[in-house]
Every structure is written in C-alpha cells, then in structure tokens.
Amino acid sequence: MNIKKGDIVLVLTGKDAGRKGKVLKAIPAQNRVVVEGINKVKKHQRPTRAIPQGGILQVETPMNVSNVMLVCEKCNQPTRIAKGFLEDGTKVRVCKKCGEVVD
C-alpha cells in the first residue's frame, strides 16, 4: 500500500469524487484508508459518559485504497508512486510526474 497516514489524496470514485483530503488512518490489512471529511455517514449514538448528549453523529468511514490517488506536494497533481533509493540505501516513494521524493 503506497498511501500513509498524513498524505493528501484525491478521491477518484464515489459520491465524493474530485475532492481532496488528508488521510487520518491507514488500514493495510484490509487495504483501506480513512480520509478527513470524505465518505461520511450518519451514526446514531446512545448517550454514554464520553458523549453525554448522544444523538446523530457524522463519522468518516474507511474506503478502499484503490479509490484514492496520492497528491504530490511539489507539483500539486495526483500521481502514481515509484519506489526509489537514496544514496544511503533507504527506500523512498518517488513521484512519477516530477521525480521528487514524496515524504
């Protein structure tokens, strides 16, 4: 999975197609990501000690990682990722469009 927590991604499909957001959580075991403000659903919450008023909450739900594409910070375009190596031999993600290292 090439997407990590904190990356900015563009949503490719679904009701939020074309919107950008920050990855809040990556779930590699299920091949899913949670994106801030994207794929929201309404959840009915019973009052608890943590949430005394309860009510209807809007929460982000996980979506498949194939439905998002990483946005490069340098060229500000959605791009695919290549695997690269630095001089000291560490693996890095490289933007296919501009060739810059993506952190």
Rosetta silent file (secondary structure, phi, psi, omega in degrees, C-alpha in Angstrom):
SEQUENCE: MNIKKGDIVLVLTGKDAGRKGKVLKAIPAQNRVVVEGINKVKKHQRPTRAIPQGGILQVETPMNVSNVMLVCEKCNQPTRIAKGFLEDGTKVRVCKKCGEVVD
SCORE:     score description
SCORE:     0.000 S_00000001
   1 L     0.000  126.178 -175.199    0.000    0.000    0.000 S_00000001
   2 L   -92.360   -5.060 -177.877    1.535    3.307   -1.102 S_00000001
   3 L   -98.741  135.247 -179.807   -0.701    5.587    0.962 S_00000001
   4 L  -123.897  166.421  176.951    0.314    6.516    4.524 S_00000001
   5 L   -62.177  134.301  179.074   -1.228    8.451    7.382 S_00000001
   6 L    96.185  -11.081  178.417   -0.897   12.204    6.810 S_00000001
   7 L   -72.107  150.866  172.179   -0.808   12.040    2.983 S_00000001
   8 E   -94.937  128.158 -176.936   -3.044   14.300    0.905 S_00000001
   9 E  -127.189  157.954  175.071   -5.149   12.235   -1.516 S_00000001
  10 E  -109.376  131.295  179.575   -7.659   12.858   -4.307 S_00000001
  11 E   -82.644  127.873 -175.209  -10.843   10.761   -4.321 S_00000001
  12 L   -93.208  -34.967 -174.639  -11.368    9.133   -7.738 S_00000001
  13 L  -133.908  166.011  175.633  -14.781    7.458   -7.398 S_00000001
  14 L    96.899 -171.546 -175.758  -17.952    7.606   -5.350 S_00000001
  15 L   -69.267  -20.007 -179.826  -20.113   10.417   -4.049 S_00000001
  16 L  -106.512   24.646 -177.682  -17.048   12.497   -3.071 S_00000001
  17 L   -59.597  135.679  178.388  -15.178   12.110   -6.388 S_00000001
  18 L    92.811   -7.023 -179.542  -12.843   15.006   -7.135 S_00000001
  19 L   -93.765  150.052  177.784  -12.403   16.112   -3.522 S_00000001
  20 E  -106.504  151.422  177.967   -9.068   16.210   -1.687 S_00000001
  21 E  -162.586  166.824 -179.560   -8.461   15.248    1.915 S_00000001
  22 E   -95.278  138.341  179.787   -5.860   14.175    4.445 S_00000001
  23 E   -75.962  119.963  178.889   -5.508   10.504    5.379 S_00000001
  24 E   -87.259  -33.920 -175.978   -6.419   10.090    9.045 S_00000001
  25 E  -152.802  135.658  174.546   -5.854    6.347    9.265 S_00000001
  26 E  -112.107  133.030 -179.180   -4.403    3.656    7.008 S_00000001
  27 E  -120.746   83.950 -174.969   -5.538    0.043    7.435 S_00000001
  28 L   -63.682  -30.665 -178.496   -3.140   -2.085    5.328 S_00000001
  29 L   -63.448  -33.196  179.765   -4.611   -5.412    6.486 S_00000001
  30 L  -104.545    0.084  179.742   -7.955   -4.509    4.897 S_00000001
  31 L    61.238   43.218 -176.110   -6.471   -2.334    2.099 S_00000001
  32 E  -131.774  157.763  175.791   -8.495    0.678    3.292 S_00000001
  33 E  -134.830  152.209  173.373   -7.945    4.307    4.299 S_00000001
  34 E  -110.179  122.390 -176.115   -9.967    6.852    6.283 S_00000001
  35 E  -110.758  137.384 -176.631   -9.885   10.322    4.694 S_00000001
  36 L   -63.885  122.152  177.028  -10.768   13.512    6.565 S_00000001
  37 L    77.698    5.484 -176.684  -14.207   14.845    5.557 S_00000001
  38 L  -116.294  145.791  176.226  -14.746   12.135    2.910 S_00000001
  39 L    59.311   47.527 -179.578  -17.206    9.195    2.882 S_00000001
  40 E   -81.720  142.015  174.711  -19.187   10.461    5.864 S_00000001
  41 E  -130.709  159.407  178.292  -22.154    8.516    7.211 S_00000001
  42 E   -91.687  132.102 -178.684  -24.642    9.255    9.976 S_00000001
  43 E  -122.899  127.590  177.256  -24.281    7.136   13.110 S_00000001
  44 E   -83.557  119.057 -174.531  -26.896    7.029   15.851 S_00000001
  45 E  -112.740  124.066  175.569  -25.048    7.240   19.163 S_00000001
  46 L   -73.989  145.332  178.461  -26.618    6.316   22.501 S_00000001
  47 L   -60.179  133.357  176.718  -25.635    8.646   25.369 S_00000001
  48 L  -131.628 -178.532  177.410  -22.531    7.460   27.230 S_00000001
  49 L   -68.599  -34.080  179.215  -20.194    9.010   29.776 S_00000001
  50 L   -73.074  -38.114  179.889  -17.881   10.119   26.971 S_00000001
  51 L  -123.900   83.966 -172.673  -20.759   11.535   24.875 S_00000001
  52 L   -65.749  -29.251 -177.861  -23.460   12.526   27.400 S_00000001
  53 L   -84.015  -21.196 -178.012  -25.864   14.085   24.871 S_00000001
  54 L    63.716 -147.938  176.066  -25.758   11.202   22.348 S_00000001
  55 E   107.104 -163.816 -179.035  -27.578   11.944   19.089 S_00000001
  56 E  -102.565  118.024 -178.906  -26.790   11.537   15.421 S_00000001
  57 E  -105.870  151.801  171.833  -23.084   11.909   14.597 S_00000001
  58 E  -106.029  122.016 -177.891  -21.388   12.158   11.226 S_00000001
  59 E  -125.733  149.695  175.309  -18.279    9.954   11.052 S_00000001
  60 E   -80.760  136.848  178.690  -15.792    9.144    8.295 S_00000001
  61 L  -111.644  155.776 -179.724  -15.805    5.520    7.241 S_00000001
  62 L   -65.714  145.369  174.517  -12.972    3.555    5.620 S_00000001
  63 E  -129.048  158.481 -177.434  -12.818    3.393    1.829 S_00000001
  64 E   -65.368  140.884 -177.011  -10.786    1.181   -0.465 S_00000001
  65 H   -67.602  -19.403  178.572   -7.302    2.492   -1.216 S_00000001
  66 H   -73.311  -12.699 -179.832   -7.883    1.904   -4.944 S_00000001
  67 H   -91.997    2.770  178.547  -10.444    4.735   -4.913 S_00000001
  68 E  -127.986  156.875  177.824   -7.884    7.385   -3.938 S_00000001
  69 E  -134.460  136.210 -178.721   -4.704    8.726   -5.550 S_00000001
  70 E   -65.174  140.244  176.038   -1.803   10.434   -3.808 S_00000001
  71 E  -105.496  124.263 -179.926   -1.289   14.157   -4.493 S_00000001
  72 L   -72.346  135.079  179.355    2.371   15.230   -4.782 S_00000001
  73 L   -71.230  -30.474 -176.115    3.272   18.245   -2.603 S_00000001
  74 L   -74.950  -53.208 -176.570    5.814   19.554   -5.121 S_00000001
  75 L   -95.816   -6.732  176.637    3.799   19.506   -8.374 S_00000001
  76 L    55.891   37.477  178.308    0.348   19.530   -6.639 S_00000001
  77 L  -128.427  149.525  174.497   -1.022   16.898   -9.033 S_00000001
  78 E   -67.462  136.302 -173.323   -2.413   13.417   -8.421 S_00000001
  79 L  -147.235  160.520  170.834    0.282   10.916   -9.242 S_00000001
  80 L   -89.039  168.566 -173.295    1.338    7.312   -9.022 S_00000001
  81 E  -116.552  136.835  172.965    4.288    6.282   -6.898 S_00000001
  82 E  -110.476  153.338  175.901    7.586    4.687   -7.877 S_00000001
  83 E   -89.305  133.292  179.525    9.978    3.029   -5.440 S_00000001
  84 E  -135.079  171.305  179.282   13.349    4.722   -5.204 S_00000001
  85 E  -130.426  141.738  173.997   16.507    4.572   -3.131 S_00000001
  86 L   -85.724  177.444 -178.177   18.601    7.327   -1.579 S_00000001
  87 L   -62.452  -32.590 -178.809   22.412    7.333   -1.549 S_00000001
  88 L   -85.242    2.162  173.740   22.498    5.631    1.855 S_00000001
  89 L    94.352    3.932  179.290   20.239    2.819    0.585 S_00000001
  90 L   -79.281  144.134  179.073   16.971    3.770    2.284 S_00000001
  91 E   -77.619  140.601  176.512   13.729    3.193    0.383 S_00000001
  92 E  -138.293  161.765  173.722   11.659    6.249   -0.561 S_00000001
  93 E   -94.744  135.931 -176.188    8.489    6.999   -2.523 S_00000001
  94 E  -123.155  137.013  176.975    9.070    8.975   -5.720 S_00000001
  95 E   -71.458  131.403 -179.672    6.514   10.976   -7.741 S_00000001
  96 L   -73.133  -24.644 -175.950    6.133    9.592  -11.275 S_00000001
  97 L   -83.816  -47.189 -175.067    5.312   13.029  -12.730 S_00000001
  98 L  -109.067  -12.051  177.275    8.011   15.295  -11.295 S_00000001
  99 L    80.944    5.638 -179.641   10.547   12.770   -9.937 S_00000001
 100 L   -84.185  155.595  178.463   10.683   14.334   -6.464 S_00000001
 101 E   -75.689  131.597  178.764   10.791   12.340   -3.242 S_00000001
 102 E  -100.260  124.913  179.193    7.379   12.172   -1.515 S_00000001
 103 L  -105.472    0.000    0.000    7.511   12.173    2.291 S_00000001
